[in-house]
Amino acid sequence: MRTSVKTVVALPALAAVMLTASACGGASAHSEEPAEAAAYSYLEAISEIAGAHGGNRAVGSSGGRATRDYIVEELTQMGYQPRTQSVTSTDGDVGANILADTGGSGRTVILGAHYDSVKQGPGINDNGSGVATLLAIGERLRTTRPDLNVRLAFWDSEEYGIAGSQTYVKSMSPAEMKSVVAYINADMTGTREPTAIVYDADGSSAKRLAEDSKDDPEMARALEALMPPKDVASEKLEATLRDCLGRENIPVDDDLSLNGSSDTAPFVGRVPVGGAVLTHEVTLPNNVLQFAPGYHSPNDTIDTVDADVLERTTDAMWCSVRAVSAGALS
């Protein structure tokens, strides 16, 4: 996830009210080894890649390229025909998006996750976990095909300028944009004891913050800049994600921070948008707020991931894709 600790420090007043996800755990018991650890097995492979490349998978690095090759190989073995799209980060590093389609009708739902890490660490939860979720769903799509095309999108350089998804959106033709029923983003899907923060399509968190900050003009201007455009389909997608995550006993909140960060941002105002990032906030020394243990650091290893949460979140994202296919946004 792109929103950084530096952002939280730079905007302490806004962060204090925006980033209020609870650190309480889900209702179900923790399980180290779920009965069907489909997503977790992909994450183990990504962890091994990071370990073999100096604990780093950033855009343009050997670990980033190895992760790309792994995703392409897995998709090919599943029967997809993955294609790549060149991406250049804000630092000038060159990487590649990976796109794979199930085929089907002219309508498309895009399910996306970034596969790059920050340069400071391996990025196993952020966002190897989201990649594992997409690959597990890709496997399910081999036998259960929704009544529309599902495009699995693995973005590079999210951590450096949201460059992957930005590049993709800029490349879309008007006809392709019109065909997109929804964009759904998956980020940090294996966080231990999480609260899932969903894209705030209806602006409810902004309204709460505005009420709490009505005597602060600077805060009011900041909130106005983060307000999402009115879009009924995105609001329905938010409700769908809430329902699907709730079925998996994952606590849910909404937050304006997703409206202008991560790979949801390039799609906002263009297609119906939804997304979830699982957080478990911790406070570091000097009152620095961190989204989850190990976030953007060398400590973001597979030990930060709850295998059971990862599988349940994968089920929730799969639920969302199927609901959209069944007409949930109509």
C-alpha positions, 0 to 999 in steps of 0.5 A: 500500500502506497500511503506511507508512514511519512504521510501520517507524520506530515499530516498528524491532525488529519491522520489522527481522525482518518486512520482510526482502524481498530486493532481488534481481531476477527470473530473466528479462531486463528488457524496457522494451517487452514484446510485449503491453504491455496492462497498461502502456498502462493505467498510462501513462494513469493517469500522464497523469491524475496529471500533469494533476492536480498529481501527485496522485490521493488520495481526494477530489482532482481526480486521484482523481476523474479516475482513477475516471472513467477506470476507469469509462469503460474498464470500460464500453467493455469491456462491463461495467456498473460501479457505484460505492459512496461511501467516506469516508476517515479524514480526511473526504475522500469518494471511491468504490469501483468494482465490476464483475462478469463474471456467471455462477454464484453463486460469486464471486472478488473481485480487488481493487486500490486506485486512490488515491494518498497526498497526497504523490505520484502513486502510479503504482506504489502502486497505479496498477500494481495498477489496470493489472493489474486492467484488463488482466485485465478485458480478458481476461475478455471472451473467457475467462470462468471458471466463476464470477463475477469481481468486479473491485474498485477501492478508494478510500481505501486509503491513509487508513484502508483505508476503501474495502474496509472500507466494502465488507465492512461492506456485504456481506450474509451471503449475499453473504459466503458466496458469495465463494470468495476475495479476491485483492489486487494491490498495487505490481505493477510494482516493479523488481527485486522480491520478491513478498510474499504474504499469510501464510495459514499463519503460517510467517513468524510461526513463524520470527519467534517462534523468533528472538524467543522471549526477547522477550515484547514481540515475542511479543505483537506476533507473536501479534496478527498471526497469521492465523486458521486457514483451509485455503482461504487456505493453498491460495490462498497456495500458488496465488499462490506457484506462479503468481508462480514461473512468471513468475520472480518471487521470492516470500516471505511476510510478516506485514505483509500480514495487518493492512494493505492491502485484505486486512485487512477480508476476513481471517477472513471469506472465503479471502484472498490477495494479493501486493505487490511490494517492492524495499526501500531504506534512506533516510537515518536508517535509514528503510526504504522498501518500494520506490523512490519509495514514498509520495513525489513520486518514485512515477512511471512511471519506478519501474515495470518494464513487463516485471515489470508484465506478468508479475505481471499474468499471475500474477494471471490465473493465480491467478484461473483456478486458483481458478475451476478448484477450487484451493481445494477 
